[in-house]
């Protein structure tokens, strides 16, 4: 590795964990939904209620108000115990749009959709 590439690698290591920004029709409603259904804590909301955040552990999600129709965000979420996570989300009323199954490509997965159509594919490794 050249010296300049090594320096670049060190700089990249200083970049923090990416935070997804999801389009929503109503930021406060999205924050309340993620708190009530997924157990997130409401973080902050801008005075104009255009952008807000929720967090759980080391995971943070930003919401940005968008006028519809908008393209929903898609996220792939690794879950070590995907069966347990499925049962947990099912029991608390998450909108599961594809039930838990082993897909032809080998992943055991299920799909959850939020109030604004944003999609989460939960899967095992």
C-alpha positions as a Markdown table, in Angstrom:
| # | Residue | x | y | z |
|---|---|---|---|---|
| 1 | Unk | 0.0 | 0.0 | 0.0 |
| 2 | Unk | 1.4 | 3.4 | -0.8 |
| 3 | Unk | 1.8 | 6.1 | 1.8 |
| 4 | Unk | -1.0 | 8.2 | 0.4 |
| 5 | Unk | -3.4 | 5.2 | 0.4 |
| 6 | Unk | -2.5 | 4.4 | 4.0 |
| 7 | Unk | -3.3 | 8.0 | 4.9 |
| 8 | Unk | -6.6 | 7.8 | 3.1 |
| 9 | Unk | -7.4 | 4.6 | 5.0 |
| 10 | Unk | -6.7 | 6.3 | 8.3 |
| 11 | Unk | -9.0 | 9.2 | 7.3 |
| 12 | Unk | -11.8 | 6.9 | 6.3 |
| 13 | Unk | -11.6 | 5.1 | 9.7 |
| 14 | Unk | -12.5 | 8.5 | 11.3 |
| 15 | Unk | -15.8 | 8.6 | 9.6 |
| 16 | Unk | -18.7 | 7.6 | 11.9 |
| 17 | Unk | -21.5 | 5.2 | 11.3 |
| 18 | Unk | -23.9 | 6.3 | 8.5 |
| 19 | Unk | -27.3 | 7.4 | 9.6 |
| 20 | Unk | -30.2 | 6.7 | 7.2 |
| 21 | Unk | -32.6 | 9.5 | 6.3 |
| 22 | Unk | -36.0 | 8.3 | 5.5 |
| 23 | Unk | -38.8 | 10.2 | 3.6 |
| 24 | Unk | -42.0 | 10.6 | 5.6 |
| 25 | Unk | -45.3 | 12.5 | 5.2 |
| 26 | Unk | -45.3 | 13.6 | 8.9 |
| 27 | Unk | -42.1 | 13.6 | 11.0 |
| 28 | Unk | -43.8 | 13.6 | 14.4 |
| 29 | Unk | -46.1 | 10.7 | 13.4 |
| 30 | Unk | -43.1 | 8.7 | 12.1 |
| 31 | Unk | -41.2 | 9.4 | 15.4 |
| 32 | Unk | -44.2 | 8.2 | 17.5 |
| 33 | Unk | -44.7 | 5.1 | 15.3 |
| 34 | Unk | -41.0 | 4.1 | 15.6 |
| 35 | Unk | -41.2 | 4.7 | 19.4 |
| 36 | Unk | -44.4 | 2.7 | 19.9 |
| 37 | Unk | -43.8 | -0.1 | 17.4 |
| 38 | Unk | -40.0 | -0.5 | 17.3 |
| 39 | Unk | -39.1 | 0.8 | 20.8 |
| 40 | Unk | -37.0 | 3.7 | 19.6 |
| 41 | Unk | -36.5 | 6.8 | 21.7 |
| 42 | Unk | -37.5 | 10.1 | 20.1 |
| 43 | Unk | -34.4 | 12.3 | 19.8 |
| 44 | Unk | -35.1 | 15.7 | 18.4 |
| 45 | Unk | -37.4 | 17.6 | 16.0 |
| 46 | Unk | -36.6 | 20.8 | 14.2 |
| 47 | Unk | -38.8 | 23.8 | 15.0 |
| 48 | Unk | -40.5 | 23.6 | 11.6 |
| 49 | Unk | -41.1 | 19.8 | 12.1 |
| 50 | Unk | -39.3 | 19.1 | 8.8 |
| 51 | Unk | -36.5 | 16.9 | 10.2 |
| 52 | Unk | -36.4 | 14.7 | 13.3 |
| 53 | Unk | -34.6 | 11.7 | 14.7 |
| 54 | Unk | -35.1 | 8.5 | 16.7 |
| 55 | Unk | -32.5 | 6.2 | 18.2 |
| 56 | Unk | -32.1 | 2.8 | 19.8 |
| 57 | Unk | -28.8 | 1.7 | 21.2 |
| 58 | Unk | -26.2 | 2.7 | 18.6 |
| 59 | Unk | -28.8 | 3.0 | 15.8 |
| 60 | Unk | -30.1 | 6.4 | 14.7 |
| 61 | Unk | -32.6 | 7.2 | 12.0 |
| 62 | Unk | -33.4 | 10.7 | 10.6 |
| 63 | Unk | -36.8 | 11.5 | 9.1 |
| 64 | Unk | -37.3 | 14.2 | 6.5 |
| 65 | Unk | -40.8 | 15.5 | 5.6 |
| 66 | Unk | -41.5 | 14.9 | 1.9 |
| 67 | Unk | -44.5 | 15.7 | -0.2 |
| 68 | Unk | -46.0 | 12.6 | -1.8 |
| 69 | Unk | -45.6 | 10.6 | -3.8 |
| 70 | Unk | -42.0 | 9.8 | -2.9 |
| 71 | Unk | -39.8 | 6.9 | -3.3 |
| 72 | Unk | -39.6 | 4.9 | 0.0 |
| 73 | Unk | -36.2 | 4.0 | 1.5 |
| 74 | Unk | -35.1 | 0.4 | 1.6 |
| 75 | Unk | -32.9 | -1.1 | 4.3 |
| 76 | Unk | -31.4 | -4.5 | 4.8 |
| 77 | Unk | -31.0 | -5.3 | 8.5 |
| 78 | Unk | -28.9 | -8.2 | 9.8 |
| 79 | Unk | -30.6 | -10.0 | 12.8 |
| 80 | Unk | -28.6 | -12.7 | 14.5 |
| 81 | Unk | -31.8 | -14.3 | 15.8 |
| 82 | Unk | -34.1 | -13.5 | 12.9 |
| 83 | Unk | -36.8 | -16.0 | 14.1 |
| 84 | Unk | -36.9 | -14.3 | 17.5 |
| 85 | Unk | -36.9 | -10.8 | 16.0 |
| 86 | Unk | -39.8 | -11.8 | 13.7 |
| 87 | Unk | -41.9 | -13.1 | 16.6 |
| 88 | Unk | -41.1 | -9.9 | 18.6 |
| 89 | Unk | -42.1 | -7.6 | 15.8 |
| 90 | Unk | -45.2 | -9.6 | 15.0 |
| 91 | Unk | -46.3 | -9.5 | 18.6 |
| 92 | Unk | -46.1 | -5.7 | 18.9 |
| 93 | Unk | -48.0 | -5.1 | 15.7 |
| 94 | Unk | -45.3 | -4.2 | 13.1 |
| 95 | Unk | -46.6 | -4.2 | 9.5 |
| 96 | Unk | -45.1 | -7.4 | 8.3 |
| 97 | Unk | -45.6 | -7.6 | 4.5 |
| 98 | Unk | -43.6 | -10.7 | 3.8 |
| 99 | Unk | -43.6 | -13.5 | 6.5 |
| 100 | Unk | -40.5 | -15.2 | 7.7 |
| 101 | Unk | -39.1 | -17.8 | 5.3 |
| 102 | Unk | -35.9 | -19.2 | 3.9 |
| 103 | Unk | -35.5 | -17.6 | 0.5 |
| 104 | Unk | -34.2 | -19.5 | -2.6 |
| 105 | Unk | -30.9 | -17.5 | -2.3 |
| 106 | Unk | -30.4 | -18.9 | 1.2 |
| 107 | Unk | -31.3 | -16.0 | 3.5 |
| 108 | Unk | -33.9 | -16.5 | 6.2 |
| 109 | Unk | -35.8 | -13.2 | 6.1 |
| 110 | Unk | -39.0 | -11.3 | 6.5 |
| 111 | Unk | -40.1 | -7.8 | 5.4 |
| 112 | Unk | -41.5 | -4.9 | 7.5 |
| 113 | Unk | -43.0 | -1.7 | 6.0 |
| 114 | Unk | -43.6 | 1.5 | 8.0 |
| 115 | Unk | -46.5 | 4.0 | 7.7 |
| 116 | Unk | -44.8 | 5.7 | 4.8 |
| 117 | Unk | -43.9 | 2.6 | 2.8 |
| 118 | Unk | -40.2 | 2.5 | 3.9 |
| 119 | Unk | -39.1 | -1.1 | 3.8 |
| 120 | Unk | -36.9 | -3.1 | 6.1 |
| 121 | Unk | -35.7 | -6.6 | 5.1 |
| 122 | Unk | -34.7 | -8.4 | 8.2 |
| 123 | Unk | -32.4 | -11.4 | 7.5 |
| 124 | Unk | -29.9 | -13.8 | 9.0 |
| 125 | Unk | -26.3 | -13.9 | 7.9 |
